Amino acid sequence: MDILKQRLLNQQISKHNFTNAADVVHWFGAIQAQDYAGAKWALSLRLKGAKDTVIEKSLDRGEILRTHVMRPTWHFVSPKDIRWMLELTAPRINAGNASRYRGFELTEKVLNKCHDILIRSLEGRKYLTRTQLSEILNKANIPTHENRAAHILMHAELAGLICSGPRNGNQFTYALLDERVPKTTPIDYDEALGRLVERYFTAHGPATVHDCAWWSGLTLTDVKKGISITQAKLNTVTINKQAYWFAANMPEPARMSPHIYLLPNYDEYIVGYADRAALAAVSHINSRDNALFSNTVIVKGKVAGVWKKTLKKDKIEINLESFGKIEQKQLKKALDLYSKHTDREAIIKI
């Protein structure tokens, strides 16, 4: 089995099975969205070049949410999944944040008071920015200095009280989850665990137990239990004494495509795995501008370079640093796809 070829297929990069961004997010379960512009491009390249503006409207309408749900960092998540996923992941994130809460003197009493203030401030479909909510908290004698406001808001997200609202210009807003997302039927812990594990190995497979634990923030014990719950829908193969899991109905990939893909930073193809050794030389993975934090060039499944963008008035200049030979015809196709997404001509800076 060619693991990288199979991942390109399952991750909707080499072949696209969906026509809208919300379905892609649902397929993955969650997509890291720390870099907002990059995360929108991550969706677009899995839709054969949807426009940035189209994806933005989907987020504004609440068809996709951007919130803290795993590890913790920002993720895109489907409204259909947010409630059961938070029930599963929030306790682990809060446990990991406990020392930070203590450092900011965010006791249970203080956090409950913050929750009440946030609910009163946002109810009636009022969409407010972090700055606006910080001002409201300050007036209630709740300091929001340093990173205190971020942790207050993250705690409210993890409690299932607030989530992303439509953008106000270039600023992100918060909304009440109950006003943004219809009520869904609760599911028990084991069902949620099996569902998340199945979703991961379907979209990211072939992958290991350690990969899934890294991505989800769950323990290895939880991931193994999740596999046992949903094992009828999964299959496994052992390569170099390592077990890799994937969907039992996983399609066979075609011959490895010569296509070149310009991936954003924090793309699921890279950040979705604990072990990234198959993607590139260790020196590239662990260097200062490593593949985890950089926009990457993917050739035949491997990291073949990194790229940076510079916005100009009517175009985008791409500064590309390759680790080897890049086939120019395929690179042009990748640039054309990015041009379609941004609605600006993307060119290589000479």
Secondary structure, 3 states (H helix, E strand, C coil): CCHHHHHHHHCCCCCCCCCCHHHHHHHHCEEECCCHHHHHHHHHCCCCCCCHHHHHHHHHCCCCEEEEEECCEEEEECCCCHHHHHHHHHHHHHHHHHHHHHHCCCCHHHHHHHHHHHHHHHCCCCCEEHHHHHHHHHHCCCCCCCCHHHHHHHHHHHCCCEEECCCECCECEEEEHHHHCCCCCCCCHHHHHHHHHHHHHHHHCCECHHHHHHHHCCCHHHHHHHHHHCHHHEEEEEECCEEEEEECCCCCCCCCCCCEEEECCCCHHHHCCCCCCCCCCHHHHHCCCCCCCCEEEEECCEEEEEEEEEECCCEEEEEEEECCCCCHHHHHHHHHHHHHHHCCEEEECC
